[in-house]
Amino acid sequence: MSKTCRPTPSVSDSEWTVRQVVPRCDWDAVVETCPACGDAVDLRDPYVQVELDRERTPDRSVKLTHERRLLSFCGEACAAQWLDGSTARSDETADR
């Protein structure tokens, strides 16, 4: 089974939609950086995963119509803080 790539988290545009926020714990010995506080997130320990989704721009050479990002947060407080911050940025962009 392949894993989804976890790119650098940046939600600077309002195209991204939050699909789900779930507590997780994986078997993989992978350590990532929490997008909110910068602490290390060991995916073998409990953490919070945020799944983002957006529609891709049409391109004949690419069959996939959606792009997905998985972000790993060290806890609910960091996930909520990051989501509140990204929502505020989206609102500011929409107001312009």
C-alpha positions, 0 to 999 in steps of 0.5 A: 500500500502506498502512502500519500506524500505529506508536502510542506503545509501551506494553505495560502489560498481558499481552494483547499477544503478540510475533508476530515480531522481525525485522531490517528496512530500509525505503525510507521516509525516516521517523525514529522513536524507539527505545522502549528508549533514546530514540535516533532510528531512521532506518528507511532504516538497519538496525533491529529491528522487533517486531510485537505482536498482541492480540485486540480486545474484541468490538464489533459495530461493528468487524469487526477481531478483532485489533490490531497494533503495530509497534515500531522499535528501533535494534538487537538490544540495545534490542529485547531489553532492552525485551522483557525489561522488558515480560515482567517487567512482565507477570509482575508483573501476573500474580502479583498 
